[in-house]
Amino acid sequence: MIKRLIKASCLSLSIIAAGFLYYLLITHSNFHFICVFYTFTGLYCPGCGMTRCALSLFNGDLYQAFRYNALAFFIGPFILAYMVNRAYKYITQKKETFFDKIPEKKYLILAIITILFAILRNIPYFSFLAPTTV
């Protein structure tokens, strides 16, 4: 059990460190990712605005983060809860792997929500879902 706790802790710390390095790279340089889907189609993908959303969250601006990508506020907590649950089960039970598949029904629901979000944010009537600065 201790060995699994150490593995899960190392994985968590690695993810946090990578996120912190990415945050430093974005805030202290001119580097930013370009959305290939938006560049070629002119349409917003479900992930458009996620970097700006994360930066706004780090700065404590929840409203602006929500304006950049509202999907993160609906799906993010479910994914975080799933990961915490998997880590707990990995540490306390004798599962072989930390990365088990998400049950198919939950995966399908998340996929449908993501696709609907992508479609709606490109319809002029739902323009409030597009990534914007307040």
Secondary structure, DSSP 8 states (H G I E B T S, - for coil): -HHHHHHHHHHHHHHHHHHHHHHHHHHTSS-----HHHHHHS---TTTTHHHHHHHHHTT-HHHHHHH-THHHHHHHHHHHHHHHHHHHHHHS--S-S-----HHHHHHHHHHHHHHHHHTTSGGGGGGS----
